[in-house]
Amino acid sequence: MGAVQWVYANGCSWITLDSTSQRYIENLWSHNSSSWIQSQAFQCPVYIDIDKMLLMCNGMSYSIARRRT
């Protein structure tokens, strides 16, 4: 099996999250949990909702996906 990569949708593109965010989100995924995390891609804390597969920041929601590389 390949490595896992977390990405978020920005328009028509999927953007790879930074390595720290990858680890935090993978941990949330493995515990079927949601929480606030820090991400280098955003200037504020972001909320990761695993049930809805969303990343939320400053009133905006972004779809997230877990994919194999």
CHARMM internal coordinates of N, CA and C (Angstrom, degrees):
IC EDIT
DIST 1 N 1 CA 1.4475
DIST 1 CA 1 C 1.5206
ANGL 1 N 1 CA 1 C 109.22
DIST 1 C 2 N 1.3395
ANGL 1 CA 1 C 2 N 115.95
DIHE 1 N 1 CA 1 C 2 N 144.41
DIST 2 N 2 CA 1.4486
ANGL 1 C 2 N 2 CA 121.01
DIHE 1 CA 1 C 2 N 2 CA 179.56
DIST 2 CA 2 C 1.5173
ANGL 2 N 2 CA 2 C 112.38
DIHE 1 C 2 N 2 CA 2 C -81.21
DIST 2 C 3 N 1.3054
ANGL 2 CA 2 C 3 N 115.02
DIHE 2 N 2 CA 2 C 3 N 174.67
DIST 3 N 3 CA 1.4617
ANGL 2 C 3 N 3 CA 121.26
DIHE 2 CA 2 C 3 N 3 CA 177.60
DIST 3 CA 3 C 1.5341
ANGL 3 N 3 CA 3 C 109.29
DIHE 2 C 3 N 3 CA 3 C -70.56
DIST 3 C 4 N 1.3304
ANGL 3 CA 3 C 4 N 115.81
DIHE 3 N 3 CA 3 C 4 N 157.43
DIST 4 N 4 CA 1.4562
ANGL 3 C 4 N 4 CA 122.39
DIHE 3 CA 3 C 4 N 4 CA 179.06
DIST 4 CA 4 C 1.5259
ANGL 4 N 4 CA 4 C 108.94
DIHE 3 C 4 N 4 CA 4 C -96.59
DIST 4 C 5 N 1.3295
ANGL 4 CA 4 C 5 N 115.37
DIHE 4 N 4 CA 4 C 5 N 141.60
DIST 5 N 5 CA 1.4591
ANGL 4 C 5 N 5 CA 120.76
DIHE 4 CA 4 C 5 N 5 CA 178.27
DIST 5 CA 5 C 1.5250
ANGL 5 N 5 CA 5 C 108.35
DIHE 4 C 5 N 5 CA 5 C -133.45
DIST 5 C 6 N 1.3376
ANGL 5 CA 5 C 6 N 116.35
DIHE 5 N 5 CA 5 C 6 N 134.84
DIST 6 N 6 CA 1.4579
ANGL 5 C 6 N 6 CA 122.24
DIHE 5 CA 5 C 6 N 6 CA 176.06
DIST 6 CA 6 C 1.5169
ANGL 6 N 6 CA 6 C 109.06
DIHE 5 C 6 N 6 CA 6 C -101.71
DIST 6 C 7 N 1.3301
ANGL 6 CA 6 C 7 N 115.82
DIHE 6 N 6 CA 6 C 7 N 133.43
DIST 7 N 7 CA 1.4530
ANGL 6 C 7 N 7 CA 122.58
DIHE 6 CA 6 C 7 N 7 CA -178.59
DIST 7 CA 7 C 1.5271
ANGL 7 N 7 CA 7 C 109.22
DIHE 6 C 7 N 7 CA 7 C -134.26
DIST 7 C 8 N 1.3318
ANGL 7 CA 7 C 8 N 115.20
DIHE 7 N 7 CA 7 C 8 N 159.30
DIST 8 N 8 CA 1.4606
ANGL 7 C 8 N 8 CA 119.55
DIHE 7 CA 7 C 8 N 8 CA 174.13
DIST 8 CA 8 C 1.5304
ANGL 8 N 8 CA 8 C 109.03
DIHE 7 C 8 N 8 CA 8 C -128.32
DIST 8 C 9 N 1.3427
ANGL 8 CA 8 C 9 N 114.65
DIHE 8 N 8 CA 8 C 9 N 151.61
DIST 9 N 9 CA 1.4614
ANGL 8 C 9 N 9 CA 120.64
DIHE 8 CA 8 C 9 N 9 CA -178.11
DIST 9 CA 9 C 1.5230
ANGL 9 N 9 CA 9 C 109.51
DIHE 8 C 9 N 9 CA 9 C -84.11
DIST 9 C 10 N 1.3263
ANGL 9 CA 9 C 10 N 115.17
DIHE 9 N 9 CA 9 C 10 N 129.60
DIST 10 N 10 CA 1.4560
ANGL 9 C 10 N 10 CA 122.47
DIHE 9 CA 9 C 10 N 10 CA 174.43
DIST 10 CA 10 C 1.5217
ANGL 10 N 10 CA 10 C 106.46
DIHE 9 C 10 N 10 CA 10 C -131.47
DIST 10 C 11 N 1.3301
ANGL 10 CA 10 C 11 N 115.83
DIHE 10 N 10 CA 10 C 11 N 96.46
DIST 11 N 11 CA 1.4672
ANGL 10 C 11 N 11 CA 120.02
DIHE 10 CA 10 C 11 N 11 CA -172.67
DIST 11 CA 11 C 1.5158
ANGL 11 N 11 CA 11 C 109.53
DIHE 10 C 11 N 11 CA 11 C 68.19
DIST 11 C 12 N 1.3097
ANGL 11 CA 11 C 12 N 116.34
DIHE 11 N 11 CA 11 C 12 N -124.75
DIST 12 N 12 CA 1.4700
ANGL 11 C 12 N 12 CA 121.70
DIHE 11 CA 11 C 12 N 12 CA -179.82
DIST 12 CA 12 C 1.5244
ANGL 12 N 12 CA 12 C 112.71
DIHE 11 C 12 N 12 CA 12 C -95.48
DIST 12 C 13 N 1.3216
ANGL 12 CA 12 C 13 N 116.92
DIHE 12 N 12 CA 12 C 13 N 6.20
DIST 13 N 13 CA 1.4698
ANGL 12 C 13 N 13 CA 120.81
DIHE 12 CA 12 C 13 N 13 CA -176.18
DIST 13 CA 13 C 1.5249
ANGL 13 N 13 CA 13 C 111.40
DIHE 12 C 13 N 13 CA 13 C -113.60
DIST 13 C 14 N 1.3222
ANGL 13 CA 13 C 14 N 114.51
DIHE 13 N 13 CA 13 C 14 N 149.45
DIST 14 N 14 CA 1.4592
ANGL 13 C 14 N 14 CA 120.96
DIHE 13 CA 13 C 14 N 14 CA 171.05
DIST 14 CA 14 C 1.5256
ANGL 14 N 14 CA 14 C 107.55
DIHE 13 C 14 N 14 CA 14 C -101.58
DIST 14 C 15 N 1.3393
ANGL 14 CA 14 C 15 N 116.24
DIHE 14 N 14 CA 14 C 15 N 124.67
DIST 15 N 15 CA 1.4599
ANGL 14 C 15 N 15 CA 122.59
DIHE 14 CA 14 C 15 N 15 CA -176.34
DIST 15 CA 15 C 1.5313
ANGL 15 N 15 CA 15 C 109.25
DIHE 14 C 15 N 15 CA 15 C -107.68
DIST 15 C 16 N 1.3227
ANGL 15 CA 15 C 16 N 115.91
DIHE 15 N 15 CA 15 C 16 N 129.53
DIST 16 N 16 CA 1.4651
ANGL 15 C 16 N 16 CA 120.87
DIHE 15 CA 15 C 16 N 16 CA 179.19
DIST 16 CA 16 C 1.5226
ANGL 16 N 16 CA 16 C 109.98
DIHE 15 C 16 N 16 CA 16 C -74.71
DIST 16 C 17 N 1.3176
ANGL 16 CA 16 C 17 N 115.84
DIHE 16 N 16 CA 16 C 17 N 132.06
DIST 17 N 17 CA 1.4604
ANGL 16 C 17 N 17 CA 120.66
DIHE 16 CA 16 C 17 N 17 CA 176.77
DIST 17 CA 17 C 1.5229
ANGL 17 N 17 CA 17 C 110.59
DIHE 16 C 17 N 17 CA 17 C -78.90
DIST 17 C 18 N 1.3317
ANGL 17 CA 17 C 18 N 115.70
DIHE 17 N 17 CA 17 C 18 N 157.81
DIST 18 N 18 CA 1.4644
ANGL 17 C 18 N 18 CA 121.03
DIHE 17 CA 17 C 18 N 18 CA -179.44
DIST 18 CA 18 C 1.5370
ANGL 18 N 18 CA 18 C 110.82
DIHE 17 C 18 N 18 CA 18 C -64.93
DIST 18 C 19 N 1.3209
ANGL 18 CA 18 C 19 N 116.02
DIHE 18 N 18 CA 18 C 19 N 163.20
DIST 19 N 19 CA 1.4754
ANGL 18 C 19 N 19 CA 121.26
DIHE 18 CA 18 C 19 N 19 CA -173.22
DIST 19 CA 19 C 1.5291
ANGL 19 N 19 CA 19 C 112.80
DIHE 18 C 19 N 19 CA 19 C -62.42
DIST 19 C 20 N 1.3222
ANGL 19 CA 19 C 20 N 118.20
DIHE 19 N 19 CA 19 C 20 N -35.83
DIST 20 N 20 CA 1.4687
ANGL 19 C 20 N 20 CA 120.31
DIHE 19 CA 19 C 20 N 20 CA 178.37
DIST 20 CA 20 C 1.5207
ANGL 20 N 20 CA 20 C 110.12
DIHE 19 C 20 N 20 CA 20 C -65.87
DIST 20 C 21 N 1.3208
ANGL 20 CA 20 C 21 N 116.80
DIHE 20 N 20 CA 20 C 21 N -45.66
DIST 21 N 21 CA 1.4699
ANGL 20 C 21 N 21 CA 120.56
DIHE 20 CA 20 C 21 N 21 CA 177.12
DIST 21 CA 21 C 1.5205
ANGL 21 N 21 CA 21 C 110.97
DIHE 20 C 21 N 21 CA 21 C -61.14
DIST 21 C 22 N 1.3375
ANGL 21 CA 21 C 22 N 116.55
DIHE 21 N 21 CA 21 C 22 N -39.21
DIST 22 N 22 CA 1.4698
ANGL 21 C 22 N 22 CA 121.03
DIHE 21 CA 21 C 22 N 22 CA 177.75
DIST 22 CA 22 C 1.5277
ANGL 22 N 22 CA 22 C 110.83
DIHE 21 C 22 N 22 CA 22 C -54.85
DIST 22 C 23 N 1.3335
ANGL 22 CA 22 C 23 N 115.68
DIHE 22 N 22 CA 22 C 23 N -47.95
DIST 23 N 23 CA 1.4741
ANGL 22 C 23 N 23 CA 120.18
DIHE 22 CA 22 C 23 N 23 CA -178.69
DIST 23 CA 23 C 1.5246
ANGL 23 N 23 CA 23 C 111.72
DIHE 22 C 23 N 23 CA 23 C -64.91
DIST 23 C 24 N 1.3399
ANGL 23 CA 23 C 24 N 116.97
DIHE 23 N 23 CA 23 C 24 N -45.19
DIST 24 N 24 CA 1.4714
ANGL 23 C 24 N 24 CA 120.52
DIHE 23 CA 23 C 24 N 24 CA 179.56
DIST 24 CA 24 C 1.5242
ANGL 24 N 24 CA 24 C 110.89
DIHE 23 C 24 N 24 CA 24 C -60.99
DIST 24 C 25 N 1.3180
ANGL 24 CA 24 C 25 N 117.11
DIHE 24 N 24 CA 24 C 25 N -46.75
DIST 25 N 25 CA 1.4694
ANGL 24 C 25 N 25 CA 120.30
DIHE 24 CA 24 C 25 N 25 CA -176.32
DIST 25 CA 25 C 1.5232
ANGL 25 N 25 CA 25 C 110.85
DIHE 24 C 25 N 25 CA 25 C -69.09
DIST 25 C 26 N 1.3159
ANGL 25 CA 25 C 26 N 117.72
DIHE 25 N 25 CA 25 C 26 N -38.53
DIST 26 N 26 CA 1.4643
ANGL 25 C 26 N 26 CA 119.89
DIHE 25 CA 25 C 26 N 26 CA 177.42
DIST 26 CA 26 C 1.5258
ANGL 26 N 26 CA 26 C 110.66
DIHE 25 C 26 N 26 CA 26 C -62.77
DIST 26 C 27 N 1.3223
ANGL 26 CA 26 C 27 N 116.81
DIHE 26 N 26 CA 26 C 27 N -37.91
DIST 27 N 27 CA 1.4646
ANGL 26 C 27 N 27 CA 120.76
DIHE 26 CA 26 C 27 N 27 CA 177.06
DIST 27 CA 27 C 1.5299
ANGL 27 N 27 CA 27 C 110.39
DIHE 26 C 27 N 27 CA 27 C -65.26
DIST 27 C 28 N 1.3257
ANGL 27 CA 27 C 28 N 117.04
DIHE 27 N 27 CA 27 C 28 N -43.36
DIST 28 N 28 CA 1.4695
ANGL 27 C 28 N 28 CA 119.73
DIHE 27 CA 27 C 28 N 28 CA 176.45
DIST 28 CA 28 C 1.5256
ANGL 28 N 28 CA 28 C 110.51
DIHE 27 C 28 N 28 CA 28 C -61.20
DIST 28 C 29 N 1.3326
ANGL 28 CA 28 C 29 N 116.48
DIHE 28 N 28 CA 28 C 29 N -42.92
DIST 29 N 29 CA 1.4692
ANGL 28 C 29 N 29 CA 121.72
DIHE 28 CA 28 C 29 N 29 CA 178.96
DIST 29 CA 29 C 1.5314
ANGL 29 N 29 CA 29 C 110.91
DIHE 28 C 29 N 29 CA 29 C -58.58
DIST 29 C 30 N 1.3160
ANGL 29 CA 29 C 30 N 116.17
DIHE 29 N 29 CA 29 C 30 N -45.54
DIST 30 N 30 CA 1.4672
ANGL 29 C 30 N 30 CA 119.91
DIHE 29 CA 29 C 30 N 30 CA -176.35
DIST 30 CA 30 C 1.5342
ANGL 30 N 30 CA 30 C 112.50
DIHE 29 C 30 N 30 CA 30 C -67.71
DIST 30 C 31 N 1.3354
ANGL 30 CA 30 C 31 N 116.80
DIHE 30 N 30 CA 30 C 31 N -21.65
DIST 31 N 31 CA 1.4672
ANGL 30 C 31 N 31 CA 121.40
DIHE 30 CA 30 C 31 N 31 CA 178.21
DIST 31 CA 31 C 1.5330
ANGL 31 N 31 CA 31 C 112.42
DIHE 30 C 31 N 31 CA 31 C -106.02
DIST 31 C 32 N 1.3517
ANGL 31 CA 31 C 32 N 116.52
DIHE 31 N 31 CA 31 C 32 N 7.78
DIST 32 N 32 CA 1.4636
ANGL 31 C 32 N 32 CA 121.89
DIHE 31 CA 31 C 32 N 32 CA -177.43
DIST 32 CA 32 C 1.5259
ANGL 32 N 32 CA 32 C 110.35
DIHE 31 C 32 N 32 CA 32 C 46.36
DIST 32 C 33 N 1.3335
ANGL 32 CA 32 C 33 N 114.92
DIHE 32 N 32 CA 32 C 33 N 53.55
DIST 33 N 33 CA 1.4520
ANGL 32 C 33 N 33 CA 122.20
DIHE 32 CA 32 C 33 N 33 CA -173.39
DIST 33 CA 33 C 1.5231
ANGL 33 N 33 CA 33 C 109.82
DIHE 32 C 33 N 33 CA 33 C -129.68
DIST 33 C 34 N 1.3242
ANGL 33 CA 33 C 34 N 116.42
DIHE 33 N 33 CA 33 C 34 N 161.93
DIST 34 N 34 CA 1.4615
ANGL 33 C 34 N 34 CA 122.43
DIHE 33 CA 33 C 34 N 34 CA 176.66
DIST 34 CA 34 C 1.5178
ANGL 34 N 34 CA 34 C 108.47
DIHE 33 C 34 N 34 CA 34 C -128.19
DIST 34 C 35 N 1.3411
ANGL 34 CA 34 C 35 N 116.61
DIHE 34 N 34 CA 34 C 35 N 150.77
DIST 35 N 35 CA 1.4602
ANGL 34 C 35 N 35 CA 119.55
DIHE 34 CA 34 C 35 N 35 CA -176.86
DIST 35 CA 35 C 1.5173
ANGL 35 N 35 CA 35 C 110.72
DIHE 34 C 35 N 35 CA 35 C -170.29
DIST 35 C 36 N 1.3341
ANGL 35 CA 35 C 36 N 115.43
DIHE 35 N 35 CA 35 C 36 N 169.87
DIST 36 N 36 CA 1.4550
ANGL 35 C 36 N 36 CA 123.39
DIHE 35 CA 35 C 36 N 36 CA 171.28
DIST 36 CA 36 C 1.5169
ANGL 36 N 36 CA 36 C 109.18
DIHE 35 C 36 N 36 CA 36 C -81.84
DIST 36 C 37 N 1.3322
ANGL 36 CA 36 C 37 N 116.97
DIHE 36 N 36 CA 36 C 37 N 139.07
DIST 37 N 37 CA 1.4618
ANGL 36 C 37 N 37 CA 121.96
DIHE 36 CA 36 C 37 N 37 CA 175.23
DIST 37 CA 37 C 1.5269
ANGL 37 N 37 CA 37 C 109.06
DIHE 36 C 37 N 37 CA 37 C -137.05
DIST 37 C 38 N 1.3117
ANGL 37 CA 37 C 38 N 116.45
DIHE 37 N 37 CA 37 C 38 N 164.82
DIST 38 N 38 CA 1.4622
ANGL 37 C 38 N 38 CA 122.78
DIHE 37 CA 37 C 38 N 38 CA 170.96
DIST 38 CA 38 C 1.5171
ANGL 38 N 38 CA 38 C 107.43
DIHE 37 C 38 N 38 CA 38 C -95.51
DIST 38 C 39 N 1.3232
ANGL 38 CA 38 C 39 N 115.99
DIHE 38 N 38 CA 38 C 39 N 139.04
DIST 39 N 39 CA 1.4561
ANGL 38 C 39 N 39 CA 120.74
DIHE 38 CA 38 C 39 N 39 CA 178.42
DIST 39 CA 39 C 1.5170
ANGL 39 N 39 CA 39 C 109.19
DIHE 38 C 39 N 39 CA 39 C -136.43
DIST 39 C 40 N 1.3254
ANGL 39 CA 39 C 40 N 116.73
DIHE 39 N 39 CA 39 C 40 N 135.95
DIST 40 N 40 CA 1.4543
ANGL 39 C 40 N 40 CA 121.02
DIHE 39 CA 39 C 40 N 40 CA 178.70
DIST 40 CA 40 C 1.5301
ANGL 40 N 40 CA 40 C 111.56
DIHE 39 C 40 N 40 CA 40 C -68.56
DIST 40 C 41 N 1.3177
ANGL 40 CA 40 C 41 N 117.38
DIHE 40 N 40 CA 40 C 41 N -21.02
DIST 41 N 41 CA 1.4658
ANGL 40 C 41 N 41 CA 121.38
DIHE 40 CA 40 C 41 N 41 CA -178.12
DIST 41 CA 41 C 1.5296
ANGL 41 N 41 CA 41 C 112.03
DIHE 40 C 41 N 41 CA 41 C -74.87
DIST 41 C 42 N 1.3244
ANGL 41 CA 41 C 42 N 117.49
DIHE 41 N 41 CA 41 C 42 N -18.92
DIST 42 N 42 CA 1.4584
ANGL 41 C 42 N 42 CA 122.42
DIHE 41 CA 41 C 42 N 42 CA -177.59
DIST 42 CA 42 C 1.5236
ANGL 42 N 42 CA 42 C 109.40
DIHE 41 C 42 N 42 CA 42 C -124.95
DIST 42 C 43 N 1.3189
ANGL 42 CA 42 C 43 N 116.64
DIHE 42 N 42 CA 42 C 43 N 153.06
DIST 43 N 43 CA 1.4612
ANGL 42 C 43 N 43 CA 121.67
DIHE 42 CA 42 C 43 N 43 CA -176.60
DIST 43 CA 43 C 1.5298
ANGL 43 N 43 CA 43 C 113.30
DIHE 42 C 43 N 43 CA 43 C -87.94
DIST 43 C 44 N 1.3208
ANGL 43 CA 43 C 44 N 116.79
DIHE 43 N 43 CA 43 C 44 N 4.31
DIST 44 N 44 CA 1.4653
ANGL 43 C 44 N 44 CA 120.87
DIHE 43 CA 43 C 44 N 44 CA -178.15
DIST 44 CA 44 C 1.5343
ANGL 44 N 44 CA 44 C 108.33
DIHE 43 C 44 N 44 CA 44 C -142.89
DIST 44 C 45 N 1.3389
ANGL 44 CA 44 C 45 N 116.44
DIHE 44 N 44 CA 44 C 45 N 166.67
DIST 45 N 45 CA 1.4719
ANGL 44 C 45 N 45 CA 117.93
DIHE 44 CA 44 C 45 N 45 CA 173.89
DIST 45 CA 45 C 1.5276
ANGL 45 N 45 CA 45 C 109.96
DIHE 44 C 45 N 45 CA 45 C -59.67
DIST 45 C 46 N 1.3104
ANGL 45 CA 45 C 46 N 116.57
DIHE 45 N 45 CA 45 C 46 N 146.08
DIST 46 N 46 CA 1.4602
ANGL 45 C 46 N 46 CA 121.70
DIHE 45 CA 45 C 46 N 46 CA 178.29
DIST 46 CA 46 C 1.5210
ANGL 46 N 46 CA 46 C 109.59
DIHE 45 C 46 N 46 CA 46 C -119.32
DIST 46 C 47 N 1.3142
ANGL 46 CA 46 C 47 N 115.73
DIHE 46 N 46 CA 46 C 47 N 146.82
DIST 47 N 47 CA 1.4548
ANGL 46 C 47 N 47 CA 120.89
DIHE 46 CA 46 C 47 N 47 CA 177.28
DIST 47 CA 47 C 1.5155
ANGL 47 N 47 CA 47 C 108.47
DIHE 46 C 47 N 47 CA 47 C -99.01
DIST 47 C 48 N 1.3151
ANGL 47 CA 47 C 48 N 115.92
DIHE 47 N 47 CA 47 C 48 N 127.86
DIST 48 N 48 CA 1.4606
ANGL 47 C 48 N 48 CA 121.92
DIHE 47 CA 47 C 48 N 48 CA 177.61
DIST 48 CA 48 C 1.5195
ANGL 48 N 48 CA 48 C 108.18
DIHE 47 C 48 N 48 CA 48 C -104.41
DIST 48 C 49 N 1.3232
ANGL 48 CA 48 C 49 N 116.03
DIHE 48 N 48 CA 48 C 49 N 117.63
DIST 49 N 49 CA 1.4593
ANGL 48 C 49 N 49 CA 122.33
DIHE 48 CA 48 C 49 N 49 CA 177.92
DIST 49 CA 49 C 1.5299
ANGL 49 N 49 CA 49 C 107.34
DIHE 48 C 49 N 49 CA 49 C -106.55
DIST 49 C 50 N 1.3197
ANGL 49 CA 49 C 50 N 115.54
DIHE 49 N 49 CA 49 C 50 N 101.31
DIST 50 N 50 CA 1.4634
ANGL 49 C 50 N 50 CA 120.98
DIHE 49 CA 49 C 50 N 50 CA -177.03
DIST 50 CA 50 C 1.5230
ANGL 50 N 50 CA 50 C 111.36
DIHE 49 C 50 N 50 CA 50 C -68.06
DIST 50 C 51 N 1.3405
ANGL 50 CA 50 C 51 N 118.20
DIHE 50 N 50 CA 50 C 51 N -39.06
DIST 51 N 51 CA 1.4713
ANGL 50 C 51 N 51 CA 120.43
DIHE 50 CA 50 C 51 N 51 CA 179.81
DIST 51 CA 51 C 1.5199
ANGL 51 N 51 CA 51 C 111.91
DIHE 50 C 51 N 51 CA 51 C -59.14
DIST 51 C 52 N 1.3313
ANGL 51 CA 51 C 52 N 116.95
DIHE 51 N 51 CA 51 C 52 N -40.96
DIST 52 N 52 CA 1.4662
ANGL 51 C 52 N 52 CA 121.54
DIHE 51 CA 51 C 52 N 52 CA -178.40
DIST 52 CA 52 C 1.5171
ANGL 52 N 52 CA 52 C 112.75
DIHE 51 C 52 N 52 CA 52 C -96.50
DIST 52 C 53 N 1.3480
ANGL 52 CA 52 C 53 N 116.98
DIHE 52 N 52 CA 52 C 53 N -4.02
DIST 53 N 53 CA 1.4652
ANGL 52 C 53 N 53 CA 122.99
DIHE 52 CA 52 C 53 N 53 CA -177.44
DIST 53 CA 53 C 1.5286
ANGL 53 N 53 CA 53 C 110.49
DIHE 52 C 53 N 53 CA 53 C 52.66
DIST 53 C 54 N 1.3460
ANGL 53 CA 53 C 54 N 114.81
DIHE 53 N 53 CA 53 C 54 N 53.88
DIST 54 N 54 CA 1.4538
ANGL 53 C 54 N 54 CA 122.61
DIHE 53 CA 53 C 54 N 54 CA -179.97
DIST 54 CA 54 C 1.5177
ANGL 54 N 54 CA 54 C 111.31
DIHE 53 C 54 N 54 CA 54 C -127.88
DIST 54 C 55 N 1.3121
ANGL 54 CA 54 C 55 N 114.56
DIHE 54 N 54 CA 54 C 55 N 149.07
DIST 55 N 55 CA 1.4536
ANGL 54 C 55 N 55 CA 123.63
DIHE 54 CA 54 C 55 N 55 CA 169.12
DIST 55 CA 55 C 1.5256
ANGL 55 N 55 CA 55 C 104.74
DIHE 54 C 55 N 55 CA 55 C -114.51
DIST 55 C 56 N 1.3385
ANGL 55 CA 55 C 56 N 117.69
DIHE 55 N 55 CA 55 C 56 N 128.02
DIST 56 N 56 CA 1.4569
ANGL 55 C 56 N 56 CA 120.99
DIHE 55 CA 55 C 56 N 56 CA -178.03
DIST 56 CA 56 C 1.5185
ANGL 56 N 56 CA 56 C 110.47
DIHE 55 C 56 N 56 CA 56 C -121.14
DIST 56 C 57 N 1.3483
ANGL 56 CA 56 C 57 N 114.85
DIHE 56 N 56 CA 56 C 57 N 134.29
DIST 57 N 57 CA 1.4590
ANGL 56 C 57 N 57 CA 120.93
DIHE 56 CA 56 C 57 N 57 CA -178.91
DIST 57 CA 57 C 1.5277
ANGL 57 N 57 CA 57 C 108.97
DIHE 56 C 57 N 57 CA 57 C -153.26
DIST 57 C 58 N 1.3242
ANGL 57 CA 57 C 58 N 116.78
DIHE 57 N 57 CA 57 C 58 N 129.23
DIST 58 N 58 CA 1.4811
ANGL 57 C 58 N 58 CA 122.02
DIHE 57 CA 57 C 58 N 58 CA 177.18
DIST 58 CA 58 C 1.5248
ANGL 58 N 58 CA 58 C 113.54
DIHE 57 C 58 N 58 CA 58 C 50.09
DIST 58 C 59 N 1.3185
ANGL 58 CA 58 C 59 N 116.88
DIHE 58 N 58 CA 58 C 59 N 41.84
DIST 59 N 59 CA 1.4573
ANGL 58 C 59 N 59 CA 120.78
DIHE 58 CA 58 C 59 N 59 CA 177.74
DIST 59 CA 59 C 1.5234
ANGL 59 N 59 CA 59 C 115.36
DIHE 58 C 59 N 59 CA 59 C 79.82
DIST 59 C 60 N 1.3242
ANGL 59 CA 59 C 60 N 116.66
DIHE 59 N 59 CA 59 C 60 N 0.17
DIST 60 N 60 CA 1.4717
ANGL 59 C 60 N 60 CA 121.20
DIHE 59 CA 59 C 60 N 60 CA 178.20
DIST 60 CA 60 C 1.5294
ANGL 60 N 60 CA 60 C 109.17
DIHE 59 C 60 N 60 CA 60 C -104.93
DIST 60 C 61 N 1.3239
ANGL 60 CA 60 C 61 N 115.76
DIHE 60 N 60 CA 60 C 61 N 145.33
DIST 61 N 61 CA 1.4678
ANGL 60 C 61 N 61 CA 121.77
DIHE 60 CA 60 C 61 N 61 CA 176.55
DIST 61 CA 61 C 1.5194
ANGL 61 N 61 CA 61 C 109.16
DIHE 60 C 61 N 61 CA 61 C -116.07
DIST 61 C 62 N 1.3085
ANGL 61 CA 61 C 62 N 115.71
DIHE 61 N 61 CA 61 C 62 N 138.37
DIST 62 N 62 CA 1.4659
ANGL 61 C 62 N 62 CA 122.48
DIHE 61 CA 61 C 62 N 62 CA 178.78
DIST 62 CA 62 C 1.5238
ANGL 62 N 62 CA 62 C 107.77
DIHE 61 C 62 N 62 CA 62 C -127.18
DIST 62 C 63 N 1.3081
ANGL 62 CA 62 C 63 N 117.42
DIHE 62 N 62 CA 62 C 63 N 131.60
DIST 63 N 63 CA 1.4589
ANGL 62 C 63 N 63 CA 120.94
DIHE 62 CA 62 C 63 N 63 CA 174.23
DIST 63 CA 63 C 1.5207
ANGL 63 N 63 CA 63 C 108.39
DIHE 62 C 63 N 63 CA 63 C -67.22
DIST 63 C 64 N 1.3383
ANGL 63 CA 63 C 64 N 115.98
DIHE 63 N 63 CA 63 C 64 N 141.44
DIST 64 N 64 CA 1.4537
ANGL 63 C 64 N 64 CA 120.91
DIHE 63 CA 63 C 64 N 64 CA 175.03
DIST 64 CA 64 C 1.5228
ANGL 64 N 64 CA 64 C 109.27
DIHE 63 C 64 N 64 CA 64 C -118.92
DIST 64 C 65 N 1.3140
ANGL 64 CA 64 C 65 N 115.34
DIHE 64 N 64 CA 64 C 65 N 156.96
DIST 65 N 65 CA 1.4601
ANGL 64 C 65 N 65 CA 120.53
DIHE 64 CA 64 C 65 N 65 CA 179.54
DIST 65 CA 65 C 1.5290
ANGL 65 N 65 CA 65 C 109.34
DIHE 64 C 65 N 65 CA 65 C -142.88
DIST 65 C 66 N 1.3043
ANGL 65 CA 65 C 66 N 114.08
DIHE 65 N 65 CA 65 C 66 N 148.79
DIST 66 N 66 CA 1.4740
ANGL 65 C 66 N 66 CA 122.41
DIHE 65 CA 65 C 66 N 66 CA 175.75
DIST 66 CA 66 C 1.5187
ANGL 66 N 66 CA 66 C 106.17
DIHE 65 C 66 N 66 CA 66 C -109.84
DIST 66 C 67 N 1.3214
ANGL 66 CA 66 C 67 N 116.14
DIHE 66 N 66 CA 66 C 67 N 120.33
DIST 67 N 67 CA 1.4669
ANGL 66 C 67 N 67 CA 118.86
DIHE 66 CA 66 C 67 N 67 CA -178.61
DIST 67 CA 67 C 1.5155
ANGL 67 N 67 CA 67 C 110.96
DIHE 66 C 67 N 67 CA 67 C -133.58
DIST 67 C 68 N 1.3074
ANGL 67 CA 67 C 68 N 114.08
DIHE 67 N 67 CA 67 C 68 N 155.79
DIST 68 N 68 CA 1.4760
ANGL 67 C 68 N 68 CA 121.23
DIHE 67 CA 67 C 68 N 68 CA 176.07
DIST 68 CA 68 C 1.5106
ANGL 68 N 68 CA 68 C 109.23
DIHE 67 C 68 N 68 CA 68 C -88.23
DIST 68 C 69 N 1.3074
ANGL 68 CA 68 C 69 N 115.87
DIHE 68 N 68 CA 68 C 69 N 141.65
DIST 69 N 69 CA 1.4704
ANGL 68 C 69 N 69 CA 120.09
DIHE 68 CA 68 C 69 N 69 CA 179.88
DIST 69 CA 69 C 1.5067
ANGL 69 N 69 CA 69 C 110.77
DIHE 68 C 69 N 69 CA 69 C -104.33
END
COOR INIT
IC SEED 1 N 1 CA 1 C
IC BUILD
